[in-house]
Amino acid sequence: MVGPDPHVAAARVAVRRTVQSLGLGGQFLLVGCSGGADSLALAAAAGFVVPRLGGTVGAVVVDHGLQPGSARVAEKAAAQCRQLGLAPVQVLTVTVTRAGEGPESAARDARYAALTEAARAHGAAAVLLGHTRDDQAEQVLLGLARGSGARSLAGMPVARPAGPGAVIQIVRPLLTVSRTQTEGACRALGLSTWTDPHNTDPGFARVRARALLPVLEGALGPGISAALARSADLLRDDADALDAAARTAYEQLGEPPWPVSRLVDLPVAVRRRVWRELALGAGSPSGALSAEHLRAVDDLVTGWRGQGPVDLPGGLRVHRRAGLVSLLDRTP
Ligand SMILES: Nc1ncnc2c1ncn2[C@@H]1O[C@H](COP(=O)(O)OP(=O)(O)OP(=O)(O)O)[C@@H](O)[C@H]1O
């Protein structure tokens, strides 16, 4: 008997391992499918694997209505999901408000909200997304270009709760699978894939990062995407450990004011996280809080030369007086 195409097999193995390791066998799962090669390969693999693990799998295609013909693209993706045996398969039309950080991020927010809501309505345990190892590598490259820390370089986790305290998980089973493999799987299965025009628009930093990977492979040797994804995995473990240490330190410190003497002996990586937790907990907007803000707070505490207080986004001010560090509200 001839086995499945190797790309199809790779996607199935990745889905089976992820579903089993997360204890999701036997549950109802929902694939978020855009009609692109990654999420169609995911739908095909999940449609094969999940029933064999005693579960069921459906799909949701979100129509953002941002491009002409988007409804047709969505219907075609949904039809292919149905042919792959997924049920129920739904097209959800969302309204993307252009407020916030731009249409891309507004579309993403609307999509995640729609997918999570559909999962809740159908009683799904998880939403499966088709991010690949190449997406992970691009994310790491973009983080490096911004000078990010371990948490950001850790890229996307395989699983996370859909929101604070949520039961539904957002799961990315294909993070070990390359885009070449998802495209090969779709070809082997005769699936017709859609290419998001944004994926070739050099106006997006992600698209430019994508173009860089083959250049890096040429210069440094093959396997760069896999290596970057591996770094993300290692850094995620480090970031998790440091976050846990910072949470413990934060809890032990209690409410500010905090004595400087109890702060200076903490490792700087933990202190930085404590400052961040302090600022975010007091309402500083995360997008506006920079590494420079955190460095200034740390300097106030550990490198004091009589400098003044540090102002943080959100109308906050960190003060040092008589060996105590306190957080004040600057708003009148
Ligand atoms: N229109 C859509 N409907 C349903 N699921 C989608 C849709 N678009 C994307 N997805 C899901 O999200 C995955 C990632 O898609 P994409 O890379 O386009 O997202 P993104 O814009 O980079 O945002 P993010 O990476 O934060 O999810 C897809 O593989 C698919 O599972």
The ligand as an ORCA input file, in Angstrom:
! r2SCAN-3c Opt
* xyz 0 1
  N     -10.221     34.920      7.103
  C      -9.881     33.977      7.966
  N     -10.827     33.145      8.441
  C     -10.519     32.190      9.351
  N      -9.276     31.986      9.808
  C      -8.297     32.792      9.357
  C      -8.549     33.832      8.412
  N      -7.390     34.467      8.164
  C      -6.456     33.858      8.904
  N      -6.988     32.841      9.622
  C      -6.288     31.915     10.523
  O      -5.151     32.572     11.069
  C      -3.958     31.933     10.622
  C      -2.893     32.979     10.397
  O      -3.272     33.818      9.343
  P      -2.431     35.066      8.956
  O      -0.981     34.685      8.934
  O      -3.033     35.661      7.742
  O      -2.717     35.959     10.201
  P      -2.011     37.312     10.587
  O      -2.728     38.454      9.953
  O      -0.547     37.177     10.361
  O      -2.383     37.411     12.112
  P      -1.876     36.536     13.264
  O      -0.571     35.941     12.812
  O      -1.741     37.429     14.430
  O      -2.980     35.528     13.438
  C      -4.378     31.173      9.377
  O      -3.517     30.071      9.101
  C      -5.770     30.731      9.713
  O      -5.753     29.597     10.554
*
